[in-house]
Amino acid sequence: MTWLNLRADTVYCIVRLTIGLMFACHGGQKILGFPPSERGLATTPMGLTAGWIELSCGFLVAFGLLTGLAAFIASGEMAVAYFLTSFSGKTLNHAPSALDRLLPILNKGELPVLLCFMFLLIMFYGPGRWSIDSLLKGKLRGAATS
Amino acid sequence: MNSLNRFADPIYCIFRLVIGLLFACHGGQKILSFPPGGHGMPTDTLSWIGATIELVGGFLIAFGFLTRLAAFIAAGEMAVAYFMVHAAGKALDHAPSAVEQFFPLLNKGELAVLYCWCFLFFLFYGPGRWSIDALIGKGRPAAPASAT
């Protein structure tokens, strides 16, 4: 199965791009009003911080610039989002039971959990082959040798 | 690339475990009615197939048994789910506009897209170090391939 592993880095970069862009969409909803959402723009400091993190880190992760740092911040934000919103039952319209707290599928926190772990993986895995980070690194190395 | 890469494979295995269990929850909701709060037992063949893939595939991926096969099937199922349900606008209560068909965020298909891509990555990356596959020697622990 090593022939699949040869392509793993390429697939990783495509996954990183998709996830980064989808994450940036959330920030776009809060900051730019695009994609449109019923909740409108963010007004609270917490919402604005979250929106800016999602917008900027989403694009940084998508195109692989400062990947590790951006993924670290995004992962932290998603952990905060999960525990502050989903885990404490604020997305439900009733008081959360113990089971609601335990299972992300019930407290509607599945997306933050997934994104949090995905960004953690991105932070540890690195930018991958197709990224601005590795482009820059190649340029720097080329300049150093010439 | 750096010192973090050394831990990429263990993190990958934890990630695989979490995602597999979350995915199995969806199958459990449909077949076992646990966790509660689903739409009830599946009624047509297609949702039975979907629920079985989610429950069995989720656990296989979580514990890393036949990881690549399970991830391949699960990724395929999620792609079907996205295009049949979400991109077609069936998760919305109105006819989808062009923007809604395009953005997973608006047609509520973000989770399906995420699962699909993650499982595709699992298919290529393999079971990783901490998995049943690696224990029984079928899969080799994949080296973190960041060639930067």
Contacts between the chains, C-beta under 8 A, distances in Angstrom:
chain1	res1	chain2	res2	distance
A	1	B	68	6.4
A	1	B	126	6.3
A	1	B	139	6.9
A	1	B	140	7.9
A	2	B	140	7.6
A	4	B	68	6.9
A	4	B	123	6.7
A	4	B	124	5.0
A	4	B	126	6.9
A	5	B	124	6.8
A	5	B	125	7.0
A	5	B	126	6.0
A	5	B	142	5.4
A	5	B	143	7.8
A	5	B	145	6.6
A	7	B	124	5.4
A	8	B	121	7.3
A	8	B	124	4.2
A	8	B	125	4.6
A	8	B	126	7.6
A	8	B	142	7.0
A	8	B	145	5.3
A	9	B	145	4.5
A	9	B	146	6.6
A	9	B	147	6.4
A	11	B	120	6.1
A	11	B	121	5.5
A	11	B	124	4.5
A	11	B	125	7.9
A	12	B	121	6.0
A	12	B	124	7.8
A	12	B	125	7.5
A	12	B	145	7.9
A	14	B	117	7.5
A	15	B	117	4.5
A	15	B	118	7.0
A	15	B	120	7.0
A	15	B	121	5.0
A	18	B	113	6.9
A	18	B	117	5.4
A	19	B	114	6.8
A	19	B	117	6.7
A	22	B	104	6.0
A	22	B	105	6.5
A	22	B	110	5.9
A	22	B	113	6.7
A	22	B	114	7.3
A	25	B	103	6.3
A	25	B	104	7.9
A	25	B	105	4.5
A	26	B	105	6.7
A	29	B	105	7.2
A	35	B	99	6.6
A	35	B	103	4.9
A	35	B	105	5.7
A	35	B	106	5.5
A	36	B	99	7.4
A	36	B	106	7.6
A	68	B	2	7.6
A	68	B	4	6.8
A	99	B	35	6.9
A	99	B	36	7.6
A	103	B	25	6.4
A	103	B	35	5.0
A	104	B	22	6.2
A	104	B	25	8.0
A	105	B	22	6.6
A	105	B	25	4.4
A	105	B	26	6.7
A	105	B	29	6.9
A	105	B	35	5.7
A	105	B	37	8.0
A	106	B	35	5.5
A	106	B	36	7.5
A	106	B	37	5.8
A	110	B	22	5.9
A	110	B	111	6.1
A	111	B	110	6.3
A	111	B	111	5.9
A	111	B	114	7.3
A	113	B	18	6.8
A	113	B	22	6.7
A	114	B	19	6.6
A	114	B	22	6.9
A	114	B	111	7.3
A	114	B	114	5.4
A	114	B	115	7.8
A	114	B	118	7.4
A	115	B	114	7.5
A	117	B	14	7.3
A	117	B	15	4.7
A	117	B	18	5.4
A	117	B	19	7.1
A	118	B	15	7.1
A	118	B	114	7.4
A	118	B	118	6.8
A	120	B	11	6.0
A	120	B	15	7.1
A	121	B	8	7.3
A	121	B	11	5.5
A	121	B	12	5.9
A	121	B	15	4.9
A	123	B	4	6.6
A	124	B	4	4.8
A	124	B	5	6.9
A	124	B	7	5.4
A	124	B	8	4.3
A	124	B	11	4.6
A	124	B	12	7.9
A	125	B	5	7.1
A	125	B	8	4.6
A	125	B	11	7.9
A	125	B	12	7.5
A	125	B	144	6.4
A	125	B	146	5.9
A	126	B	1	4.2
A	126	B	2	7.0
A	126	B	4	7.0
A	126	B	5	5.8
A	126	B	8	7.4
A	126	B	144	7.9
A	126	B	146	4.1
A	126	B	148	6.1
A	127	B	1	7.4
A	127	B	146	7.4
A	127	B	148	6.1
A	128	B	146	6.0
A	128	B	148	7.2
A	129	B	146	7.8
A	129	B	147	5.9
A	129	B	148	6.9
A	131	B	148	7.7
A	133	B	148	6.8
A	134	B	148	4.2
A	137	B	148	6.0
